[in-house]
Amino acid sequence: PWGIVDFDKARRIILQDYRNTKLGTITLDQVDEEPYYPADGEESHNG
């Protein structure tokens, strides 16, 4: 049925695909800082 998410099924599919290397290279690291959003007219800092 639409609207009901089966998180257990989603978890199993993602873990199975990860174990079978179907997801490619992914990173599961925790990010400790907030993302940088430049103000209007300000250049973004790439790198």
Buried (B, 14 or more C-beta within 10 A) or exposed (E): EEEEEEEEEEEEEEEEEEEEEEEEEEEEEEEEEEEEEEEEEEEEEEE
